Amino acid sequence: MEINPLNQSLMDFLRRSPGCFHAVENLGNQLEAHGFQRLRETETWTLEPGGNYFVTRNGSSIIAFRLPEGEPCRLRLTAAHSDSPTFKLKPGPALTDGGLTRLNVEQYGGAIRQSWLDRPLSIAGRVLVEEAGTLRQVLVAPDRDLLLIPSLAIHFTAPEQEAPSVQNQLLPVLTAEGNPAALDDLLRLCGFDPETVVGMDLYLTCREAPRIWGLKEEFLSAPRLDDLACCYGALKGFLEAEAKQDALLYCVFDNEEVGSASRQGAASTFLRDTLDRLFAHWNAAPEQRHAILARSVLVSADNAHAFHPGYPSVADPVNRPHINGGIVLKHQAAQKYTTDAVTAAPCRMLCKRHDIPLQEYTNHSDQRGGSTLGNLSNAQVSLRAMDIGLPQLAMHSAYETMGTADLVSLVRFVWMFYIDQLPEVQE
């Protein structure tokens, strides 16, 4: 059976995006290919009415925007995140013991630790190189299997097999030689002179290839579906849209998996700083700015938990989304998800109007659940917001699963969100 081109392009994107830095570089390249102009935060912006632009921060977050010809009625925004749970290399990471050399790592985000065992791994991230007194940033992702975290044989029935210790059991093996200088050899393999490397942000990355499977090819499994699938789907919808009366923004933030409290996270000033420059371009007085923001809407797109038939007790008895059942509208009374009646209503109306399948999600009332981007970004820029996502299984595993039909629903929803009429709600 021929693979849907949209799913094929997602798999290609995932292969080329072994971490947040590569993902944002690839998103920026796609934007440039569609005529968007790259801006830099360190430079003065000269914006043109009707122009298309994007800006990055830290190389791991990106905001793109389409400007209308005049001052906008409102802003329409989507937000997703570029990072996924993994493990980060510590400084001086080579540890030798028992004839093997392992790399010293620490956990990044809430990874399902045992899912990383016995899989082909490599490294991905960035290296800072000194050249004649200046610094150059280079992305790193060697295209080969370099590492593996071996599990313990079942014969030893270790209690930590279910939840292995990162410091003791999850350090990946790099070589069968006891080599304290193994990191230098790894840098040389990547094309660097270790003497010139003065900074690194390197992470483990799962090398399992994305695959489509199932009796009717209804499943797509890959590393980093949470949340690169939403990053990619929202970008596709954004690129289909045109700015008319409203300004359209596409946002991807880093560090969601560790709380977003970074310079480039959803809780940072990145969105607010970008909007400040847009309002300056429109010469918007404070009263105009507040009115525009009060009419604006944010769609926070982060994957949702699909119903797992092996663990029915963790799901809500009613609101339990299914793979290939359509996008998911997420609710939580504690407002970890931002959806309320005012934002759920236009979401449902858009889906009904354009025949987009929609499901609803709530946590089991005895389960705490997770959080996402909408409420964190609202701490800096207060907007009406809804939380949506793609239903998936094995969230935070090294290898996750979604449905092949759901990406199509997400792209169409985002496209319609950007261009269709949004009903007004008077407060």
C-alpha positions in Angstrom: 0.0 0.0 0.0 1.4 3.4 -0.9 2.2 5.7 2.1 0.2 8.9 2.3 2.6 11.7 1.2 1.9 13.7 4.3 3.0 10.8 6.6 6.0 10.2 4.3 7.1 13.8 4.7 6.6 13.6 8.5 8.9 10.5 8.6 11.5 12.3 6.5 11.3 15.3 8.9 11.7 13.0 11.9 14.8 11.3 10.4 16.4 14.7 9.8 15.5 16.0 13.2 17.4 13.9 15.9 17.0 16.7 18.4 15.6 20.2 19.0 18.4 22.1 17.2 18.1 20.1 14.0 14.3 20.3 14.2 14.3 24.1 14.3 16.9 24.3 11.6 14.7 22.1 9.4 11.6 24.2 10.2 13.5 27.3 9.3 14.7 25.8 6.0 11.1 24.9 5.1 10.0 28.5 5.9 12.7 30.0 3.8 11.8 27.6 0.9 8.3 29.1 1.1 9.5 32.7 0.9 9.8 33.6 4.6 12.6 36.0 5.5 14.9 35.1 8.4 15.2 37.8 11.1 17.7 38.0 14.0 16.9 39.2 17.5 20.2 41.0 17.7 19.4 43.2 14.7 16.8 46.0 14.0 13.8 44.7 12.1 12.4 46.4 9.0 9.0 44.8 8.3 6.8 45.2 5.3 3.0 45.0 5.3 2.0 41.6 4.0 5.5 40.2 4.7 6.4 36.7 5.9 9.2 36.4 8.5 10.6 34.1 11.2 13.1 34.5 14.0 14.8 31.9 16.2 16.1 32.0 19.8 18.9 29.7 21.0 18.6 27.7 17.8 15.9 25.6 19.4 12.8 27.8 19.4 11.3 29.6 16.4 8.4 32.0 15.8 7.2 32.6 12.2 4.6 35.2 11.2 2.5 36.3 8.3 1.6 40.0 8.4 -1.6 41.5 7.0 -1.5 44.6 4.8 -2.7 46.8 7.7 -3.1 46.6 11.5 -4.6 43.3 12.4 -8.0 42.7 14.0 -6.5 39.9 16.1 -3.6 37.4 16.3 -4.1 33.7 15.5 -1.3 31.6 17.0 -0.3 28.0 17.2 2.4 26.7 19.6 4.2 23.4 19.8 7.5 22.3 21.3 10.8 21.1 19.8 12.2 19.0 22.6 11.6 15.4 23.7 12.6 13.4 26.7 16.2 12.1 26.4 19.6 12.1 28.2 22.2 14.8 28.1 26.0 14.3 28.2 27.7 15.7 31.2 31.0 17.5 31.0 34.0 15.1 30.8 31.6 12.2 30.3 33.9 9.2 29.6 33.8 6.5 32.4 35.8 3.3 32.1 35.0 0.1 34.0 35.2 -3.6 33.2 36.9 -3.0 29.9 34.0 -0.8 28.6 33.8 2.9 28.2 30.4 4.5 28.9 29.3 8.1 28.7 28.1 9.9 31.8 24.6 11.3 31.2 21.7 12.8 33.1 18.0 12.6 32.3 16.3 15.3 30.4 12.5 15.3 30.9 10.2 12.4 31.9 11.5 9.6 29.8 10.3 6.0 30.1 13.7 4.8 31.1 13.4 1.2 30.2 12.3 2.1 26.6 15.9 3.3 26.0 17.5 -0.1 26.7 18.9 -2.3 23.9 18.2 0.2 21.1 20.7 1.7 18.6 21.6 5.2 19.8 23.8 8.1 18.7 24.3 11.7 19.8 22.8 14.9 18.5 23.1 18.6 19.4 25.5 21.4 19.0 29.2 22.1 19.5 30.8 25.6 20.0 34.1 25.8 18.2 36.7 28.5 18.8 38.2 29.9 15.6 40.7 32.8 15.8 39.1 34.1 19.0 35.5 33.8 17.7 32.9 31.2 18.4 31.1 29.2 15.7 28.1 27.0 16.4 27.9 23.7 14.6 25.1 21.1 14.6 26.2 17.5 15.3 24.4 14.3 14.3 26.7 11.5 13.1 24.7 9.2 10.8 25.7 5.9 12.4 24.9 3.8 15.4 27.4 4.7 18.1 25.9 3.8 21.5 23.7 1.3 23.3 22.4 0.8 26.8 22.4 -2.9 27.5 19.8 -4.3 29.8 20.5 -6.9 32.5 19.8 -10.5 31.8 16.5 -11.7 33.2 18.3 -14.5 35.1 19.6 -11.9 37.6 16.0 -10.5 38.3 17.3 -7.1 39.3 14.7 -4.9 41.0 16.0 -1.9 39.1 15.0 -3.6 35.8 11.6 -1.8 35.9 13.0 1.6 36.8 16.7 1.6 36.2 19.0 4.1 37.8 20.3 6.7 35.3 23.6 7.0 37.1 24.2 3.3 37.4 22.3 1.4 34.7 21.6 3.9 31.9 25.0 5.1 30.9 25.4 4.2 27.2 28.3 2.0 26.1 30.6 3.7 23.5 33.5 1.4 23.1 34.9 -2.0 24.3 38.2 -0.2 25.1 38.9 1.4 28.4 39.4 4.8 27.0 39.3 7.9 29.2 39.8 10.1 26.1 36.8 8.5 24.3 35.0 11.8 24.0 37.9 13.3 22.1 37.8 10.4 19.7 34.0 10.9 19.3 34.6 14.6 18.5 37.2 13.6 15.9 34.8 11.1 14.4 32.4 14.1 14.0 35.0 16.1 12.3 36.2 18.4 15.1 39.6 19.1 16.6 38.9 18.5 20.4 41.3 21.4 21.2 39.0 23.9 19.5 35.8 22.7 21.1 34.9 25.0 24.0 31.2 24.2 24.5 28.7 21.3 23.9 25.0 20.6 24.2 24.9 16.9 23.2 22.0 14.5 23.8 21.3 10.8 23.2 19.1 10.2 20.2 17.2 7.0 19.3 18.2 5.7 15.9 15.2 3.5 15.3 13.8 4.4 11.9 10.2 5.7 11.6 7.9 3.0 10.4 4.3 2.6 9.2 2.7 -0.7 10.3 -0.5 -2.6 11.0 -2.9 -4.7 9.0 -4.1 -1.7 7.1 -1.0 0.4 7.7 -2.9 2.5 10.2 0.0 3.1 12.7 3.1 5.3 12.5 5.8 4.7 15.1 8.9 6.8 15.5 11.1 8.6 18.1 10.1 12.1 19.1 6.5 12.1 17.9 5.8 14.1 21.1 5.9 16.8 19.9 7.6 17.0 16.5 4.4 15.5 14.9 2.5 18.6 16.1 5.4 20.9 15.1 5.3 19.5 11.6 1.5 19.3 11.2 1.0 22.9 12.5 3.7 24.1 10.1 1.9 22.5 7.1 -1.4 24.1 8.1 0.4 27.5 8.6 2.1 27.4 5.2 -1.3 26.8 3.5 -2.8 29.9 5.1 -2.7 33.6 4.1 -2.9 36.6 6.3 -5.9 38.8 5.5 -7.4 40.8 8.4 -5.4 38.9 11.1 -1.8 38.3 11.8 -0.8 34.6 11.8 1.9 33.3 14.1 3.5 29.8 14.2 5.5 29.2 17.4 7.7 26.3 18.5 9.3 26.5 21.9 12.1 24.4 23.5 12.3 23.0 27.0 8.6 22.1 27.5 9.7 18.7 28.8 11.6 20.3 31.7 9.1 23.0 32.6 9.6 25.7 30.0 11.4 28.1 32.4 14.3 28.9 30.1 15.2 31.8 27.9 13.7 29.9 24.9 10.8 28.2 26.7 7.1 28.9 26.4 7.3 30.7 29.8 10.1 33.0 28.6 9.7 36.4 27.0 10.3 35.1 23.5 6.7 35.5 22.3 6.2 38.7 24.2 9.4 40.2 22.8 8.4 39.3 19.3 4.9 40.8 19.7 6.4 44.0 21.1 8.3 44.4 17.8 5.2 43.6 15.7 3.1 46.2 17.6 5.9 48.7 17.1 5.7 48.0 13.4 2.0 48.7 13.5 2.5 51.8 15.6 -0.2 50.4 17.9 -0.9 52.5 21.0 -1.4 50.6 24.3 -5.2 50.7 23.9 -5.0 49.2 20.5 -2.5 46.5 21.6 -4.8 45.4 24.5 -7.8 45.3 22.2 -6.0 43.2 19.6 -4.7 40.7 22.3 -8.2 40.5 23.8 -9.5 39.3 20.5 -6.6 36.9 19.8 -6.6 33.1 20.1 -3.9 30.6 20.7 -3.9 26.9 19.8 -1.5 24.9 22.0 -0.7 21.7 20.1 0.9 18.9 22.1 0.2 15.3 21.7 -2.5 13.6 23.8 -2.9 10.2 25.4 -4.8 7.6 23.3 -6.8 4.9 25.1 -4.5 1.9 25.9 -6.6 -1.3 26.0 -4.0 -3.0 28.2 -4.4 -0.3 30.9 -8.1 0.8 30.8 -8.1 1.8 34.5 -5.8 4.8 33.9 -8.3 6.3 31.4 -11.3 8.5 32.0 -14.5 6.3 31.6 -16.0 8.6 29.0 -13.4 10.9 27.4 -10.8 8.4 26.0 -9.5 9.3 22.6 -8.6 6.5 20.1 -5.8 6.3 17.5 -7.1 7.5 14.1 -10.2 9.1 15.7 -9.1 12.6 14.9 -7.5 15.5 16.8 -8.0 15.7 20.5 -9.4 18.7 22.5 -7.9 18.5 26.0 -9.6 19.7 29.2 -8.5 19.9 32.8 -10.2 21.6 35.7 -6.8 22.6 37.2 -6.0 24.5 34.0 -2.9 22.5 33.1 -4.7 22.6 29.8 -6.2 26.0 28.9 -9.4 24.9 27.1 -12.6 26.3 28.5 -16.1 26.7 27.2 -15.2 29.9 25.3 -12.4 28.2 23.4 -13.9 24.7 23.1 -16.9 26.1 21.3 -15.1 27.6 18.2 -12.9 24.5 18.1 -16.0 22.3 17.8 -17.6 24.6 15.3 -14.6 24.7 13.1 -14.4 20.9 13.1 -18.1 20.5 12.4 -18.0 23.1 9.6 -15.1 21.4 7.8 -15.8 17.7 8.6 -12.7 17.3 10.8 -12.9 14.4 13.3 -12.6 15.7 16.9 -12.2 13.8 20.2 -12.2 15.1 23.7 -9.7 14.2 26.5 -9.8 14.5 30.2 -7.6 12.8 32.8 -9.0 10.0 35.0 -10.1 12.0 38.0 -7.6 10.2 40.2 -4.7 10.8 37.8 -2.6 13.9 38.0 -1.8 14.2 34.2 0.7 16.4 32.5 0.8 20.0 31.4 1.6 21.8 28.2 2.4 25.1 26.5 -0.8 27.2 26.6 -0.9 28.1 30.3 2.8 28.7 30.5 2.9 31.2 27.5 -0.1 32.9 29.0 2.0 34.0 32.0 3.8 36.3 29.5 1.0 37.1 27.0 -2.5 36.6 28.2 -4.6 35.0 25.4 -7.7 32.9 25.0 -6.4 29.5 24.3 -7.3 25.9 23.7 -5.1 22.7 24.0 -5.2 20.1 21.2 -3.0 17.2 20.2 -2.7 14.0 18.2 -3.7 10.8 20.1 -0.7 8.6 20.7 0.5 5.6 22.6 3.6 5.2 24.7 4.1 8.9 25.3 7.7 9.7 26.4 8.9 6.3 25.2 12.1 6.3 23.1 9.7 5.0 20.3 6.1 6.3 20.2 3.0 5.4 18.2 0.3 7.5 16.5 -2.2 7.0 13.7 -1.6 7.6 10.0 -5.0 9.3 9.6 -4.7 11.8 12.4 -1.9 14.0 10.9 -4.2 14.8 8.0 -6.9 16.0 10.5 -4.4 18.2 12.4 -3.1 19.9 9.2 -6.6 20.7 8.1 -7.7 22.0 11.5 -4.7 24.3 11.8 -5.3 25.6 8.2 -9.0 26.3 8.9 -8.1 27.9 12.3 -5.9 30.4 10.5 -8.2 31.4 7.7 -11.8 30.7 8.7 -14.2 33.0 10.7 -13.8 32.7 14.4 -17.0 33.4 16.4 -16.8 36.3 18.8 -17.7 35.8 22.5 -18.6 38.9 24.4 -17.3 38.8 28.0 
